[in-house]
Amino acid sequence: MTTPIRFGGLASGIDTDTIIKQLMQAERVPVDKLEQKKQTTEWKRDAYREINRSLMTLRNSAVDLMFSRNFYAKTSSSSDESRVSVVAGPSSGNTAIRIESVGQLATAATQVVEPKDKNGNAVTKTTKVADMNLQSATQEVTLSTVTKEWTLSPKPRAGTTITLKDATSNPIDASTYTYDEATGKVTMNDGTDVPIGATATYTSGYQVQIRSVSGGDFKTIQVAEDATMENLVTALNGKDSGISAFFEPVSGKLSLTQKQTGEEAIIEFDTTTKAAFGIDPAAVPQKGMNANFIVNGISMTQSSNTVTIDNMTITLKSQFTAGEGAVTLSAATDTQKVFDNIKAFVEKYNETIDLMNKKVKEDRFRSFAPLTQAQRDELSDDEVKKWEEKAMSGMLRGDTIIRGAMDSLRSNWSSTSIATNDTDMRQLFQIGLSTGADFTNGGKIELNEEKLKAAIEKDPDQVYQLFANTESGLLTQVRDAATSSRSSITRIAGAEGSGAPTYSMGREMTEIDTRIRRLNDLLIDKENAYYRRFAAMETAMNQANSQAASLQQFLGGGM
């Protein structure tokens, strides 16, 4: 709203603007109190949300720690990494094994061939596959959408016959449709749509067939009509071929390597491809070799150099005999890592408790109300900052919801108990985790490093059960307590970005805004009324001055 331009005191000499401003300051007191109340409500809401964010982090920390890998972390070692390496899995025992010898490493099948073109010449990277004696590829494509012109893709080879079948695999009479080689399109002669679900069979491109598993099926590798030898090598390196291919252009040789090791992983091509690659038709498939080694006196054969024994992943790196000395592999609980995982959770828990404890005990300075705009204008930035630090303090002092959340979290540590044969590891305080005797700290956890590490080394499974048991474990209870507390706070203070109508403090601030707008409208009316009264006074004084001047002139005042 544009403020009207007013000129007051022209007749009376009175500074009406200053007088009205002072009068309106008094009238604004109810509005200022409402704005201060709204500011206090916003500060309290933000304090609640700060705690909610901390509770969410604590909840997520509890959920993350529930994974068994955090309690069954293992450390492993090999007496000779150059010959055998080892990685212990979470469920591997605290054990040691001996690899006494490795007679044979697992190998992959390899084959080097010399592809020829139709004239018997060595091929190059740019040799067209069409110029080699490869098998033509038969395409079968299906129409999935309604259309009057069906463009076949890949495009059929020139001169090939297009055979159509309907969706039920019944042949479609060739006299009822036309194929245009120039456009690669099929149309129905009567102008109707090509039947949806129709299947077109035709020749396009070239293919090789390869078998990569002994006794398995041949896989078809296809390339386009205008493909080159380089394109064929790319296709052979595809994920479905089972092999890796490398073409050396100077010698014109193609190297093929099985992606898998072991004697069951082979390289075998169909008869047509063998002829194109210069492979003897009677040649047996190329095979890899299995790994042979001795573990703790037991001979073992595996298709891979990476094997799993007692949940330890072992990688054989070189061959060696018993006379060269055995390689000892060991696995043990990684006590430090498990301890660090638990410690990180305890620290996050203590941060949350510390924040809540601080909020409920924070001093409340009731004489420091939120500043009005007029008060802000009279203070420096530093003075405003110091004032608001006092005004914002103690928003949640003695808050029953926060105290309830603290009590709920604290009780979980003392109530967690697991029935086991080991009576010394049934409760958390027995393994070095307790809330301590000082109740003023709000329930922060005291961690005894020596006791906790000893418990982890003694029985990591029992430590895991105390924390992560799905029914009574600490983490489950902390997760649920944090979730419940967050829900209670969210009903009052809302979540980040939530609309005002969805939580009680938001609705309260909306009501305050409504009352402020209503009072501001009344203040405008009041201010206008003041100006009208002073304007009337100025008019009256103008008239009086005019009458006085006329009277003076009449009485001879001008002589």
C-alpha positions as CSV (number, residue, x, y, z in Angstrom):
1,M,0.0,0.0,0.0
2,T,1.4,3.4,-1.0
3,T,1.8,5.9,1.9
4,P,0.0,9.2,1.0
5,I,2.1,12.4,1.0
6,R,0.9,14.6,3.9
7,F,1.9,18.1,5.0
8,G,1.0,18.8,8.6
9,G,1.3,21.8,10.9
10,L,1.2,24.4,8.1
11,A,-1.4,26.5,10.1
12,S,-0.7,25.4,13.7
13,G,3.1,24.9,13.4
14,I,2.6,21.6,15.3
15,D,4.8,18.6,14.2
16,T,1.8,16.4,13.6
17,D,3.8,13.5,12.0
18,T,5.9,13.1,15.1
19,I,2.9,13.2,17.4
20,I,1.0,10.6,15.3
21,K,4.1,8.4,15.1
22,Q,4.4,8.4,18.9
23,L,0.7,7.7,19.2
24,M,0.9,4.8,16.8
25,Q,3.8,3.3,18.7
26,A,1.6,2.9,21.7
27,E,-1.2,1.5,19.4
28,R,1.3,-1.1,17.9
29,V,2.1,-2.7,21.3
30,P,-0.4,-5.6,20.7
31,V,1.1,-6.3,17.3
32,D,4.6,-6.2,18.6
33,K,3.7,-8.7,21.3
34,L,2.1,-11.0,18.7
35,E,5.3,-10.8,16.5
36,Q,7.4,-11.6,19.5
37,K,5.2,-14.5,20.3
38,K,5.6,-15.8,16.7
39,Q,9.3,-15.4,16.8
40,T,9.5,-17.3,20.1
41,T,7.4,-20.1,18.5
42,E,9.7,-20.3,15.5
43,W,12.8,-20.5,17.7
44,K,11.2,-23.3,19.8
45,R,10.2,-25.1,16.6
46,D,13.8,-24.9,15.3
47,A,15.1,-26.2,18.6
48,Y,12.8,-29.2,18.3
49,R,13.9,-29.8,14.7
50,E,17.6,-29.7,15.7
51,I,16.9,-32.5,18.1
52,N,14.9,-34.4,15.5
53,R,17.8,-34.2,13.0
54,S,20.1,-35.7,15.7
55,L,17.6,-38.4,16.5
56,M,17.4,-39.3,12.8
57,T,21.2,-39.6,12.5
58,L,21.2,-41.8,15.7
59,R,18.5,-44.0,14.2
60,N,20.4,-44.4,10.9
61,S,23.6,-45.1,12.9
62,A,21.8,-47.9,14.8
63,V,20.4,-49.4,11.5
64,D,23.8,-49.3,9.9
65,L,25.5,-51.0,12.8
66,M,22.9,-53.9,12.7
67,F,24.7,-55.5,9.8
68,S,26.6,-58.6,10.9
69,R,29.8,-57.5,9.0
70,N,30.3,-54.8,11.6
71,F,30.7,-57.4,14.4
72,Y,32.3,-60.2,12.5
73,A,35.1,-58.2,10.8
74,K,38.1,-60.3,10.2
75,T,41.8,-59.8,9.6
76,S,43.7,-62.2,7.5
77,S,47.4,-62.8,6.6
78,S,49.5,-65.0,4.4
79,S,53.1,-66.0,5.1
80,D,53.9,-65.4,1.4
81,E,51.6,-63.0,-0.5
82,S,53.6,-63.5,-3.7
83,R,52.5,-67.2,-3.9
84,V,49.0,-67.2,-2.1
85,S,46.9,-64.4,-0.8
86,V,43.8,-64.6,1.5
87,V,40.8,-62.4,2.4
88,A,38.8,-63.6,5.4
89,G,35.0,-63.4,5.3
90,P,32.8,-62.3,8.2
91,S,31.9,-65.9,9.0
92,S,35.3,-67.5,8.7
93,G,36.7,-69.0,11.9
94,N,39.7,-67.9,13.9
95,T,41.8,-70.5,12.1
96,A,44.9,-71.2,10.1
97,I,45.5,-73.5,7.1
98,R,48.5,-74.5,5.1
99,I,48.8,-74.5,1.3
100,E,51.5,-77.2,1.0
101,S,52.0,-77.0,-2.8
102,V,50.4,-75.7,-6.0
103,G,51.1,-78.2,-8.8
104,Q,49.1,-76.3,-11.5
105,L,47.4,-72.9,-11.7
106,A,44.1,-72.8,-13.5
107,T,44.4,-71.5,-17.0
108,A,42.0,-70.2,-19.7
109,A,41.7,-71.8,-23.1
110,T,43.4,-69.7,-25.8
111,Q,43.5,-70.0,-29.6
112,V,45.2,-68.1,-32.4
113,V,43.6,-68.2,-35.9
114,E,44.3,-66.7,-39.3
115,P,41.1,-65.6,-40.9
116,K,41.0,-65.5,-44.7
117,D,38.8,-63.8,-47.3
118,K,37.0,-65.7,-50.1
119,N,40.2,-65.5,-52.2
120,G,42.3,-67.0,-49.5
121,N,44.1,-63.8,-48.6
122,A,44.8,-62.7,-45.1
123,V,42.2,-60.2,-43.8
124,T,42.8,-56.7,-42.5
125,K,40.8,-54.6,-40.0
126,T,38.9,-53.1,-42.9
127,T,38.1,-56.3,-44.7
128,K,34.4,-56.6,-45.2
129,V,32.8,-59.6,-43.5
130,A,30.8,-60.1,-46.7
131,D,34.1,-61.0,-48.4
132,M,34.7,-63.8,-45.9
133,N,33.2,-67.2,-46.0
134,L,31.0,-66.6,-42.9
135,Q,27.4,-67.9,-42.5
136,S,24.6,-65.5,-43.4
137,A,22.5,-64.5,-40.4
138,T,18.7,-65.1,-40.4
139,Q,16.7,-62.4,-38.8
140,E,13.4,-62.7,-37.2
141,V,11.7,-59.5,-36.1
142,T,8.2,-58.9,-34.7
143,L,5.9,-55.9,-35.2
144,S,4.9,-54.5,-31.8
145,T,2.9,-51.4,-32.9
146,V,0.1,-50.7,-35.4
147,T,1.4,-49.2,-38.6
148,K,0.7,-49.1,-42.3
149,E,4.4,-49.1,-43.3
150,W,6.6,-51.5,-41.4
151,T,10.3,-50.6,-41.8
152,L,12.4,-53.7,-41.2
153,S,15.5,-53.4,-39.0
154,P,18.1,-54.6,-39.6
155,K,17.6,-54.0,-43.2
156,P,17.2,-57.2,-45.3
157,R,19.9,-58.2,-47.7
158,A,19.3,-57.3,-51.4
159,G,17.4,-60.0,-53.2
160,T,16.4,-61.8,-50.0
161,T,12.9,-63.2,-49.6
162,I,10.7,-61.7,-46.8
163,T,8.4,-64.3,-45.2
164,L,5.6,-63.0,-43.0
165,K,3.6,-64.9,-40.3
166,D,0.8,-63.5,-38.2
167,A,0.7,-63.3,-34.4
168,T,-0.4,-66.9,-34.2
169,S,2.6,-68.1,-36.5
170,N,0.3,-68.7,-39.5
171,P,1.9,-67.8,-42.8
172,I,0.6,-64.6,-44.5
173,D,0.0,-65.0,-48.2
174,A,2.9,-63.3,-50.1
175,S,0.5,-61.9,-52.6
176,T,-1.2,-59.8,-49.9
177,Y,1.9,-57.7,-49.1
178,T,4.7,-55.9,-50.8
179,Y,8.3,-55.3,-49.7
180,D,10.2,-52.3,-51.1
181,E,14.0,-52.9,-51.2
182,A,14.7,-49.2,-51.6
183,T,12.9,-48.2,-48.5
184,G,13.1,-51.5,-46.5
185,K,9.3,-51.2,-45.9
186,V,6.5,-53.8,-45.9
187,T,3.0,-52.6,-46.8
188,M,-0.3,-54.5,-47.2
189,N,-1.6,-54.3,-50.8
190,D,-5.2,-53.4,-49.7
191,G,-3.9,-50.4,-47.7
192,T,-4.8,-51.8,-44.3
193,D,-2.5,-51.9,-41.4
194,V,0.3,-54.6,-41.2
195,P,-1.1,-57.1,-38.7
196,I,0.3,-56.3,-35.2
197,G,2.4,-59.1,-33.8
198,A,3.4,-60.2,-37.4
199,T,6.8,-61.8,-37.7
200,A,9.2,-61.2,-40.6
201,T,11.9,-63.7,-41.4
202,Y,14.7,-62.8,-43.8
203,T,18.5,-62.8,-44.3
204,S,20.6,-59.9,-43.2
205,G,24.2,-59.7,-42.0
206,Y,26.5,-62.5,-41.0
207,Q,27.1,-64.6,-37.9
208,V,29.5,-66.8,-36.1
209,Q,28.6,-69.5,-33.6
210,I,30.7,-70.2,-30.5
211,R,30.5,-72.6,-27.6
212,S,32.3,-71.6,-24.5
213,V,31.2,-74.3,-22.0
214,S,31.9,-78.0,-22.6
215,G,28.5,-79.6,-23.5
216,G,26.8,-76.2,-23.7
217,D,24.9,-74.7,-26.6
218,F,26.3,-72.6,-29.3
219,K,25.9,-68.8,-29.0
220,T,25.2,-66.8,-32.1
221,I,27.2,-63.6,-32.6
222,Q,25.8,-61.4,-35.4
223,V,27.2,-58.4,-37.3
224,A,25.6,-56.1,-39.8
225,E,25.6,-56.5,-43.6
226,D,28.4,-53.9,-44.1
227,A,30.5,-54.9,-41.1
228,T,34.3,-55.1,-41.2
229,M,36.7,-57.4,-39.5
230,E,37.1,-54.8,-36.8
231,N,33.4,-54.8,-36.2
232,L,33.4,-58.6,-35.9
233,V,36.2,-58.5,-33.3
234,T,34.1,-55.9,-31.3
235,A,31.1,-58.3,-31.5
236,L,33.3,-61.3,-30.3
237,N,34.3,-59.2,-27.3
238,G,30.6,-58.8,-26.3
239,K,29.4,-59.9,-22.9
240,D,27.5,-62.9,-24.3
241,S,30.4,-64.5,-26.3
242,G,32.3,-65.9,-23.3
243,I,35.6,-65.0,-24.9
244,S,38.0,-62.0,-25.4
245,A,39.2,-61.3,-28.9
246,F,42.3,-59.4,-30.2
247,F,43.2,-58.8,-33.9
248,E,46.8,-58.0,-34.8
249,P,46.6,-56.3,-38.2
250,V,50.3,-56.7,-39.2
251,S,50.3,-60.5,-39.0
252,G,46.5,-60.8,-39.7
253,K,46.1,-63.1,-36.7
254,L,43.1,-63.2,-34.3
255,S,43.8,-64.2,-30.7
256,L,40.9,-65.7,-28.7
257,T,41.0,-66.2,-25.0
258,Q,38.3,-67.8,-22.7
259,K,37.0,-65.5,-20.0
260,Q,36.8,-68.4,-17.6
261,T,39.5,-70.7,-16.4
262,G,39.3,-74.5,-16.0
263,E,39.0,-77.4,-18.3
264,E,35.3,-77.1,-18.7
265,A,35.6,-73.6,-20.3
266,I,36.4,-74.1,-24.0
267,I,36.6,-72.3,-27.3
268,E,34.7,-74.1,-30.1
269,F,33.2,-72.6,-33.3
270,D,30.7,-74.0,-35.8
271,T,31.9,-75.7,-39.0
272,T,31.4,-72.6,-41.2
273,T,33.3,-70.3,-38.8
274,K,36.1,-72.8,-38.5
275,A,36.5,-72.7,-42.3
276,A,36.5,-68.9,-42.3
277,F,39.1,-68.8,-39.5
278,G,41.3,-71.4,-40.9
279,I,40.6,-73.9,-38.2
280,D,40.9,-77.7,-38.9
281,P,37.3,-79.0,-39.0
282,A,38.5,-82.1,-37.1
283,A,40.3,-80.1,-34.4
284,V,39.1,-80.7,-30.8
285,P,38.0,-77.6,-28.8
286,Q,40.6,-75.7,-27.0
287,K,40.4,-76.2,-23.2
288,G,41.8,-74.5,-20.2
289,M,43.3,-76.3,-17.2
290,N,42.2,-76.8,-13.6
291,A,44.2,-75.7,-10.6
292,N,45.7,-78.5,-8.5
293,F,47.0,-77.9,-5.0
294,I,47.3,-79.5,-1.6
295,V,45.6,-78.0,1.5
296,N,46.5,-79.5,5.0
297,G,47.4,-82.8,3.3
298,I,44.2,-82.9,1.1
299,S,44.6,-82.7,-2.7
300,M,42.1,-80.4,-4.3
301,T,41.2,-79.5,-7.9
302,Q,39.4,-76.3,-8.8
303,S,38.5,-74.6,-12.1
304,S,39.6,-71.2,-10.7
305,N,42.7,-69.8,-9.0
306,T,40.4,-68.1,-6.5
307,V,38.8,-70.6,-4.1
308,T,36.9,-70.4,-0.8
309,I,37.9,-72.6,2.1
310,D,36.5,-72.1,5.6
311,N,34.9,-68.9,4.4
312,M,38.3,-67.5,3.4
313,T,38.8,-66.4,-0.1
314,I,42.2,-67.7,-1.3
315,T,43.9,-66.7,-4.5
316,L,46.7,-69.0,-5.9
317,K,49.3,-66.8,-7.6
318,S,52.1,-69.2,-8.6
319,Q,53.1,-72.8,-8.7
320,F,55.4,-74.2,-6.0
321,T,56.4,-77.6,-4.6
322,A,56.3,-78.9,-1.0
323,G,60.1,-78.6,-0.9
324,E,59.8,-74.8,-1.3
325,G,57.9,-74.5,1.9
326,A,54.2,-74.3,2.7
327,V,52.2,-71.0,2.8
328,T,50.3,-70.5,6.0
329,L,47.0,-68.6,5.9
330,S,45.4,-67.3,9.0
331,A,42.2,-65.5,9.9
332,A,41.2,-63.9,13.2
333,T,38.6,-61.4,14.6
334,D,39.5,-57.8,13.7
335,T,39.0,-56.7,17.3
336,Q,40.0,-53.1,16.6
337,K,37.6,-52.7,13.7
338,V,34.7,-54.1,15.6
339,F,35.6,-51.9,18.6
340,D,35.8,-48.8,16.3
341,N,32.3,-49.6,14.8
342,I,30.7,-49.8,18.3
343,K,32.6,-46.8,19.5
344,A,31.4,-44.7,16.6
345,F,27.8,-45.6,17.5
346,V,28.3,-44.8,21.2
347,E,29.8,-41.4,20.2
348,K,26.8,-40.6,18.1
349,Y,24.5,-41.7,20.9
350,N,26.3,-39.5,23.4
351,E,26.1,-36.5,21.0
352,T,22.4,-36.9,20.8
353,I,22.0,-37.3,24.6
354,D,24.3,-34.3,25.1
355,L,22.2,-32.1,22.8
356,M,18.9,-33.0,24.5
357,N,20.4,-32.7,28.0
358,K,21.7,-29.2,27.0
359,K,18.3,-28.1,25.7
360,V,16.3,-29.2,28.7
361,K,18.8,-27.6,31.1
362,E,19.5,-24.4,29.2
363,D,18.8,-21.2,31.2
364,R,15.7,-19.2,30.2
365,F,16.1,-15.4,30.2
366,R,12.5,-14.3,30.2
367,S,13.4,-10.6,30.4
368,F,15.1,-10.9,27.0
369,A,12.1,-10.9,24.6
370,P,12.5,-11.0,20.8
371,L,13.4,-7.6,19.5
372,T,10.9,-5.5,17.6
373,Q,11.9,-3.9,14.4
374,A,12.1,-0.5,16.1
375,Q,14.4,-1.9,18.8
376,R,16.6,-3.6,16.2
377,D,17.0,-0.2,14.4
378,E,18.4,1.3,17.6
379,L,21.1,-1.4,18.2
380,S,24.3,-2.4,16.4
381,D,24.6,-5.8,14.8
382,D,26.7,-7.1,17.6
383,E,24.2,-5.9,20.2
384,V,21.4,-7.6,18.3
385,K,23.4,-10.9,18.2
386,K,24.1,-10.9,21.9
387,W,20.5,-10.0,22.8
388,E,19.1,-12.8,20.6
389,E,21.5,-15.3,22.1
390,K,19.9,-14.6,25.5
391,A,16.4,-14.5,24.0
392,M,16.7,-17.8,22.2
393,S,18.2,-19.6,25.2
394,G,16.1,-22.1,27.1
395,M,13.3,-22.7,24.5
396,L,13.0,-26.3,25.6
397,R,14.0,-26.0,29.2
398,G,12.3,-28.8,31.2
399,D,10.5,-30.0,28.1
400,T,8.6,-33.2,28.9
401,I,8.8,-34.7,25.4
402,I,12.6,-34.3,25.3
403,R,13.0,-35.7,28.8
404,G,10.8,-38.6,27.9
405,A,12.9,-39.3,24.9
406,M,16.1,-39.2,27.0
407,D,14.6,-41.6,29.6
408,S,13.5,-44.0,26.8
409,L,16.9,-44.1,25.2
410,R,18.7,-44.4,28.6
411,S,16.6,-47.4,29.7
412,N,17.5,-49.4,26.6
413,W,21.1,-49.8,27.8
414,S,20.2,-51.2,31.2
415,S,17.3,-53.4,29.9
416,T,19.2,-55.1,27.1
417,S,19.8,-58.7,28.1
418,I,20.5,-62.0,26.2
419,A,20.2,-65.4,27.7
420,T,23.4,-67.4,27.1
421,N,25.5,-70.0,28.8
422,D,28.1,-67.3,29.5
423,T,26.7,-65.4,32.5
424,D,29.5,-62.8,32.2
425,M,28.2,-61.6,28.8
426,R,24.4,-61.2,29.2
427,Q,24.2,-57.5,29.7
428,L,25.9,-54.5,28.1
429,F,27.5,-53.3,31.3
430,Q,29.3,-56.6,31.6
431,I,31.1,-56.0,28.3
432,G,32.1,-52.4,29.2
433,L,29.1,-50.2,28.2
434,S,27.1,-48.5,30.9
435,T,25.2,-45.3,31.6
436,G,27.3,-44.6,34.7
437,A,26.4,-43.3,38.1
438,D,26.2,-39.7,37.2
439,F,22.6,-39.0,36.4
440,T,23.3,-35.3,35.6
441,N,24.8,-36.3,32.2
442,G,21.4,-37.4,31.0
443,G,22.4,-41.0,30.3
444,K,25.6,-40.7,28.3
445,I,27.4,-44.0,27.8
446,E,30.7,-44.7,29.5
447,L,32.8,-47.1,27.4
448,N,35.5,-49.3,29.0
449,E,37.8,-50.0,26.1
450,E,39.7,-52.8,27.8
451,K,36.5,-54.7,28.8
452,L,34.8,-54.3,25.4
453,K,37.9,-55.5,23.4
454,A,38.2,-58.5,25.7
455,A,34.5,-59.4,25.1
456,I,34.9,-59.0,21.3
457,E,37.9,-61.3,21.3
458,K,36.2,-63.8,23.6
459,D,32.9,-64.1,21.8
460,P,32.0,-61.7,18.9
461,D,28.8,-63.6,18.3
462,Q,27.5,-62.8,21.8
463,V,28.5,-59.1,21.4
464,Y,26.6,-59.2,18.1
465,Q,23.5,-60.7,19.8
466,L,23.5,-58.0,22.6
467,F,23.5,-55.3,20.0
468,A,21.6,-56.7,17.0
469,N,19.2,-59.4,18.2
470,T,16.0,-58.7,16.3
471,E,13.8,-59.1,19.4
472,S,15.8,-57.6,22.3
473,G,19.0,-56.2,20.9
474,L,20.1,-52.7,21.9
475,L,20.1,-51.4,18.3
476,T,16.5,-52.5,17.6
477,Q,15.4,-50.7,20.8
478,V,17.4,-47.5,20.1
479,R,16.0,-47.4,16.6
480,D,12.4,-47.8,17.8
481,A,12.9,-45.3,20.6
482,A,14.4,-42.7,18.2
483,T,11.6,-43.3,15.7
484,S,8.9,-42.9,18.3
485,S,10.5,-39.7,19.8
486,R,10.8,-38.2,16.3
487,S,7.1,-38.9,15.6
488,S,6.1,-37.1,18.8
489,I,8.3,-34.1,18.0
490,T,7.2,-34.0,14.4
491,R,3.5,-33.8,15.4
492,I,4.4,-30.6,17.3
493,A,7.3,-29.0,15.3
494,G,6.8,-30.6,11.9
495,A,9.5,-32.0,9.5
496,E,11.9,-29.9,7.5
497,G,9.9,-28.3,4.7
498,S,6.5,-29.5,5.9
499,G,3.4,-27.3,5.5
500,A,2.2,-25.2,8.5
501,P,-1.2,-27.0,8.7
502,T,0.5,-30.4,9.3
503,Y,1.9,-29.7,12.8
504,S,0.6,-27.9,15.8
505,M,3.2,-25.1,16.0
506,G,2.6,-24.4,12.3
507,R,-1.1,-23.9,12.9
508,E,-0.4,-21.7,15.9
509,M,1.9,-19.4,13.8
510,T,-0.7,-19.3,11.1
511,E,-3.3,-18.1,13.6
512,I,-0.8,-15.5,14.9
513,D,-0.2,-14.3,11.3
514,T,-4.0,-13.9,10.8
515,R,-4.3,-11.8,14.0
516,I,-1.3,-9.7,13.0
517,R,-2.9,-8.9,9.7
518,R,-6.2,-8.0,11.3
519,L,-4.5,-5.7,13.8
520,N,-2.4,-4.1,11.1
521,D,-5.6,-3.3,9.2
522,L,-7.0,-1.7,12.3
523,L,-3.8,0.3,12.8
524,I,-4.0,1.7,9.3
525,D,-7.5,2.9,10.0
526,K,-6.5,4.4,13.4
527,E,-3.6,6.2,11.8
528,N,-5.8,7.6,9.1
529,A,-8.3,8.7,11.8
530,Y,-5.5,10.6,13.6
531,Y,-4.5,12.4,10.4
532,R,-8.1,13.3,9.7
533,R,-8.5,14.9,13.2
534,F,-5.3,16.9,12.9
535,A,-6.3,17.9,9.4
536,A,-9.6,19.2,10.7
537,M,-7.8,21.1,13.4
538,E,-5.5,22.7,10.8
539,T,-8.6,23.7,8.8
540,A,-10.2,25.2,11.8
541,M,-7.1,27.1,12.7
542,N,-6.8,28.4,9.1
543,Q,-10.3,29.7,9.3
544,A,-9.6,31.3,12.7
545,N,-6.5,33.0,11.4
546,S,-8.3,34.2,8.3
547,Q,-11.1,35.7,10.4
548,A,-8.6,37.3,12.8
549,A,-6.8,38.9,9.8
550,S,-10.1,40.2,8.4
551,L,-11.2,41.6,11.8
552,Q,-7.8,43.3,12.3
553,Q,-8.1,44.9,8.8
554,F,-11.7,46.0,9.6
555,L,-10.7,47.6,12.9
556,G,-8.0,49.6,11.1
557,G,-5.1,47.3,11.9
558,G,-3.7,48.2,8.5
559,M,-3.4,52.0,9.3
